[in-house]
C-alpha cells in the first residue's frame, strides 16, 4: 500500500509528489460543467479574451482537486479514515490550459485522536506549482488516519 499510517508522519516532513499533470481544455470543461458553473471566464474564449487574462482561466476547483489528488498516493492511500477539513485555501496565480502542474506537501501538525485510539490526525500543507515554479494553489488539509496495525 502506497499511503502512510499516522505513525509514519513527523511534523516537518516534506514530500515532493512524482506525478505531474498538464492541464487540458477537457479537464477545465468537465469540472466546470459537472459543477454547473456558468462562469464565462472558464467557458467562453471570446469573453475571456476581453479580460485581464486574455484567455480562458482554468476553474480553480480543478486546480485544488488535482493538488489534493496528486498527494494521495504518497500520503493517505488506503490509510485514510476521513478528511476532516480543508482550510486556508489560496490561489495566488491563475492556471491556464497547457500549464503543467506539480505538487508538494509538508506535514505541519500531528496529534492523537481523542475519540479513536486506533487513529490520529495529521495536518498537511499542500502546494501546487506551475511549470515556472509559481505557486498557483495552497491549502491545509486535516486527515484522520489509521495507526499502523499492531
C-alpha positions in Angstrom: 0.0 0.0 0.0 1.4 3.4 -1.0 -0.2 5.5 1.7 1.4 6.1 5.1 -0.1 5.4 8.5 -0.4 8.1 11.2 2.7 6.7 12.9 4.8 7.3 9.8 4.4 11.1 9.7 6.5 13.6 11.6 5.8 17.4 11.5 8.3 19.0 9.1 8.3 16.0 6.7 8.5 17.3 3.1 7.1 15.3 0.2 7.6 16.1 -3.5 5.0 14.2 -5.4 6.4 12.5 -8.6 3.2 12.8 -10.7 2.9 16.0 -12.7 0.0 16.9 -14.9 -0.5 19.1 -18.0 -4.0 20.7 -17.8 -6.2 20.2 -20.9 -9.2 22.1 -22.2 -11.2 18.9 -21.5 -10.2 19.0 -17.8 -11.5 22.5 -17.5 -14.7 21.9 -19.5 -15.6 18.8 -17.5 -15.1 20.3 -14.0 -16.9 23.5 -14.9 -19.9 21.7 -16.5 -20.1 18.9 -13.9 -20.4 21.5 -11.2 -22.9 23.6 -13.2 -20.6 26.7 -13.0 -21.7 29.1 -15.8 -18.7 31.5 -15.3 -17.8 32.7 -18.8 -14.2 33.2 -17.7 -13.9 29.3 -17.7 -16.1 28.6 -20.8 -16.2 31.4 -23.2 -13.0 32.1 -25.1 -14.3 35.4 -26.6 -15.4 36.7 -23.2 -12.1 35.6 -21.6 -10.1 37.3 -24.3 -11.5 40.6 -23.1 -10.4 40.1 -19.5 -7.0 41.0 -18.0 -6.0 37.3 -18.5 -6.7 37.4 -22.3 -7.7 33.8 -22.4 -9.7 31.1 -20.5 -8.7 30.6 -16.9 -8.9 27.1 -15.6 -11.6 26.5 -13.0 -9.9 26.8 -9.5 -11.8 23.7 -8.3 -9.9 21.6 -10.8 -6.6 23.1 -9.6 -7.5 22.5 -6.0 -8.8 18.9 -6.6 -5.7 18.0 -8.7 -3.4 19.3 -6.0 -5.0 17.1 -3.3 -5.3 14.1 -5.7 -1.6 14.2 -6.6 -0.8 13.9 -2.9 -2.9 10.9 -2.1 -0.5 8.2 -3.3 2.3 9.5 -1.0 0.1 10.3 2.0 -3.3 8.7 2.6 -3.9 6.0 0.0 -5.5 3.1 1.9 -4.9 4.6 5.4 -7.4 7.5 5.3 -10.4 7.2 7.6 -11.8 10.7 6.7 -10.8 14.1 5.5 -11.9 16.4 8.3 -11.3 19.7 6.6 -9.6 21.9 4.1 -8.5 25.3 5.4 -6.7 28.4 4.2 -7.2 27.7 0.5 -5.4 30.3 -1.6 -4.9 30.6 -5.4 -2.4 33.4 -5.9 -1.8 32.8 -9.7 -4.2 31.7 -12.4 -3.9 28.4 -14.2 -4.3 28.1 -18.0 -4.8 25.3 -20.4 -1.4 23.9 -21.2 0.2 24.6 -17.8 2.0 21.6 -16.3 1.4 21.4 -12.5 3.3 19.6 -9.7 2.5 19.3 -6.0 4.4 19.3 -2.8 3.3 18.5 0.8 4.6 19.5 4.2 3.4 17.8 7.4 2.5 20.8 9.6 0.8 19.1 12.5 0.0 15.7 14.1 -1.9 14.6 17.2 -3.6 11.5 18.6 -7.3 11.2 18.1 -9.2 11.9 21.4 -12.1 9.6 20.3 -10.5 6.9 18.3 -7.5 5.1 19.9 -6.6 3.4 16.6 -6.3 6.7 14.7 -4.7 10.1 14.7 -5.0 13.5 12.9 -2.3 14.8 10.5 -2.3 18.3 9.1 -0.8 18.6 5.6 0.0 21.8 3.8 -0.3 21.1 0.1 1.2 23.4 -2.5 0.7 23.3 -6.3 3.2 25.0 -8.7 3.1 25.6 -12.4 6.0 24.9 -14.9 7.5 28.3 -13.9 7.6 27.3 -10.2 4.9 29.8 -9.4 2.6 28.9 -6.6 -0.9 28.5 -8.0 -2.7 26.9 -5.1 -2.2 26.1 -1.4 -4.3 24.7 1.4 -4.1 22.9 4.7 -5.8 19.5 4.9 -6.6 17.7 8.2 -6.9 14.0 7.7 -7.9 11.3 10.2 -5.5 8.4 9.5 -5.3 4.8 10.8 -2.4 3.9 13.0 -0.2 1.1 12.0 -1.8 -2.3 12.9 -0.1 -4.0 15.8 
